[in-house]
Structure formats: structure tokens, C-alpha cells
Amino acid sequence: MKEYINKLIELARIDKTIDDFGPKIEEVQAKLKRAESDKAAIEKEIAAIEEEVKECEVKKKKNELHLQELAEKLQELEKKSAQVKTEKELKAIQLEEDIAKEQINFANDEIARLENLCETKQEEIEALKERLKEAEEKLAAIRQEVQKELEAIEAERQEYFAKKDALIKEIPQQILAFYEKIRRWAGNTAVVPVRKQACMGCFMKINDKTYAGVIKGEEITTCPHCGRILYIEEEEQ
């Protein structure tokens, strides 16, 4: 029976190693996700500024149309001023002209401001596009690197799967089923050592009778407190 206990110990170690590949894969994939996230963030920033440029262009177009309307209005006022008959009418037209000219000045200033703003935003977009290009190149390099790492991890993992397949063929089905039943709830602590007469799964002290059974190794012994399979380490013997 001690032979099978040793095989269960080895099987538990292999299962833990196989499970440990999960976090390794996640860690490698995290590098790719970070690079993808960086690229997506730059693309999002570019899209946001492009929307600002569109809004800027729309406002500029509205001011240009308003400027055109004001220019036409001034022409009409000039025609009217040539036809006025009273000083009161002339003053009213002049007031309208002054207001129109003031609005023209404001529209011109606003157009100039919007042109500068659009130009600045375009420069920001060009700078971001350079960053995006760098991010895409970095992403491509990381994607290749990650692919190689994942392939290496998968190859190593398959080696352990092969070891496990070979090992379980040497363990009686009844013992294997018992181990798998415990592993369903205990995970990688299904088989644990006893140290200083304590189970290293639940850290509770086991009684002398159970401890003696673990030392003898004539049958599979489980912890009376937690139910994990126990074994004695060489230095404990």
C-alpha cells in the first residue's frame, strides 16, 4: 500500500503543477491585454479629439455663414442709407450698421479662435497617431513574444499531462476514485504531510493511533478532522 501512497503523493504534486500553469498563462496573457489596452486608449483619445475637431469645424462654418449674412445686411443698409429722407432714419441705419460691424468683428475673432483651436487639435491628433504607431508596433512584438511563451508553456503542460496519464495507470481505480473525491473539495491539498503530529491541511493535531497508521503506511490514512490523505515525510520517520 505504501507504494500507492507514494504514487498519490506524486500524483498530487503533478496535479498542483498542472494547476499552476493557469496563473502562468494568465500572467503571460496579461502582458498582451495591457498592450491592447494601451493601444485602445490611444485610439479612444484620437476619436474623442476628432469629434472635437468636427464640432470646431461646425462652429466655424456657422460663424462663416453668419459673417456672410452680416456682410449682406451691411450692403442692404448702405442702400437704405442712400434713400433715407430724415436724420432720424439715418441715425437708426447707422446704429444698425455699427451693431452689424461689431458682430462682424466678433465673428472674425471667433473664426480665428476656432481655426487656431482646430489646428491645435490636429497637431494633437498627429502626435497621438505617432504614439499609436509605436503602440501597434509594440503590440505586434508582444503578440509574437506571448505566442512563443504560450507555446512553451503548453508544451511543458502537455509533458505533465503525459506523466499524469502514465501514473494513473499504475494506481488502482478504487484508490484513484477516492483521491479524486477528496480533491474535488480540497483541491491541491488533497494529499498532505504530517509534521509534528499535525495535519498540514487543517493544521490540527492527530491522535496517536492515526499517527501510527500514517507511519506504518499499510493503508491509506485520512485526517480525522478534515479528511485529507496523510503521509509522513522522510525526516518524520
SVG drawing of the C-alpha trace seen along z (x, -y; Angstrom):
<svg xmlns="http://www.w3.org/2000/svg" viewBox="-38 -115 53 118">
<polyline fill="none" stroke="black" stroke-width="0.4" points="0.0,0.0 2.9,-2.3 3.8,-2.2 0.3,-3.5 0.6,-6.2 3.9,-7.4 2.1,-7.4 -0.7,-9.5 1.9,-11.9 3.5,-12.2 0.0,-12.5 -0.9,-15.3 2.3,-17.1 1.7,-16.7 -1.9,-18.0 -0.6,-21.0 2.0,-21.7 -0.7,-21.4 -3.0,-23.8 -0.1,-26.2 0.1,-26.6 -3.2,-28.5 -1.8,-31.6 1.3,-31.4 -0.8,-31.6 -2.9,-34.4 0.3,-36.4 1.6,-36.0 -1.8,-36.9 -1.9,-40.0 1.1,-41.5 -0.9,-41.2 -4.0,-42.7 -2.1,-45.6 -0.6,-46.4 -4.0,-46.0 -5.5,-48.3 -2.8,-50.9 -3.5,-50.9 -7.2,-51.1 -6.8,-54.1 -4.8,-56.0 -7.5,-55.2 -10.2,-56.4 -8.3,-59.6 -7.9,-60.2 -11.6,-59.5 -12.5,-62.0 -10.3,-64.8 -11.5,-64.1 -15.1,-64.7 -13.9,-68.0 -12.4,-68.9 -15.7,-68.2 -17.6,-70.3 -15.0,-73.1 -15.4,-72.9 -19.2,-73.1 -19.0,-76.2 -16.5,-77.8 -18.9,-77.1 -21.8,-78.7 -19.7,-81.8 -18.7,-82.0 -22.4,-81.8 -23.3,-84.4 -20.5,-86.6 -21.9,-86.3 -25.3,-87.2 -23.9,-90.3 -22.0,-91.3 -25.2,-91.1 -27.0,-93.1 -24.4,-95.9 -24.9,-96.1 -28.7,-96.4 -28.1,-99.1 -25.8,-101.0 -28.6,-101.0 -31.1,-102.2 -28.9,-105.0 -28.8,-106.4 -32.6,-106.5 -33.3,-107.9 -35.1,-111.2 -34.8,-112.1 -32.0,-112.4 -33.8,-110.1 -33.9,-107.3 -30.2,-107.9 -29.2,-107.5 -31.3,-104.3 -29.5,-102.8 -26.1,-103.9 -26.9,-102.2 -27.8,-99.0 -24.5,-99.3 -22.5,-99.8 -24.1,-96.7 -23.5,-94.7 -19.9,-95.8 -19.4,-94.8 -20.9,-91.4 -18.6,-91.0 -15.6,-91.8 -16.8,-89.2 -17.4,-86.6 -14.0,-87.2 -12.4,-86.8 -14.4,-83.7 -13.4,-82.2 -9.7,-82.9 -10.0,-81.4 -11.7,-78.3 -9.1,-78.0 -6.3,-78.0 -8.2,-75.5 -8.7,-73.2 -5.1,-73.5 -4.0,-72.7 -6.3,-69.7 -5.0,-68.4 -1.5,-68.6 -2.6,-66.6 -4.1,-64.0 -0.9,-63.8 1.2,-63.3 -1.3,-60.7 -1.1,-58.9 2.7,-58.7 2.1,-57.2 -0.5,-54.8 2.0,-53.6 4.5,-52.9 1.8,-51.1 0.9,-49.0 4.5,-48.0 4.9,-47.2 1.7,-45.2 2.8,-43.2 6.1,-42.4 4.4,-41.4 1.9,-39.3 4.7,-37.3 6.5,-37.1 3.3,-35.9 2.6,-33.4 6.1,-31.8 5.7,-31.8 2.3,-30.2 3.5,-27.6 6.4,-26.8 4.0,-26.7 1.6,-24.4 4.4,-22.1 5.6,-21.8 2.0,-21.3 1.4,-18.5 4.5,-16.8 3.0,-16.8 -0.3,-15.6 1.6,-12.7 3.3,-12.0 -0.1,-12.0 -1.7,-9.7 1.2,-7.2 1.0,-7.5 -2.8,-7.0 -2.5,-3.7 -0.3,-2.4 -2.9,-3.3 -5.9,-1.0 -9.2,-2.6 -10.7,-2.5 -7.8,-4.4 -7.8,-6.9 -11.5,-7.5 -11.0,-8.1 -8.3,-10.6 -10.4,-12.4 -13.3,-12.6 -11.2,-14.4 -9.5,-16.6 -12.9,-17.9 -13.2,-19.9 -9.6,-20.0 -8.0,-20.9 -4.2,-20.7 -4.2,-19.9 -5.9,-16.5 -2.7,-14.8 -0.7,-16.5 2.2,-15.6 2.1,-15.2 4.6,-17.4 5.0,-17.3 2.0,-15.0 -0.2,-17.7 -2.1,-17.5 -0.7,-20.2 -4.1,-20.5 -6.1,-21.7 -3.2,-22.1 -5.0,-20.1 -3.1,-17.6 -3.9,-14.0 -4.2,-11.3 -1.5,-8.7 -3.4,-5.9 -3.9,-7.8 -0.3,-9.0 1.0,-5.4 -1.1,-4.3 0.4,-7.1 3.9,-6.0 3.2,-2.3 1.8,-3.2 0.0,0.1 -3.2,-1.6 -4.3,-5.0 -4.9,-7.1 -7.0,-10.3 -7.1,-13.1 -9.8,-12.5 -10.5,-16.3 -10.6,-17.3 -10.5,-14.0 -7.4,-14.7 -5.0,-11.9 -2.0,-11.9 1.6,-10.8 4.7,-11.0 7.7,-12.9 11.1,-11.1 12.5,-13.3 9.5,-12.5 10.2,-8.8"/>
</svg>
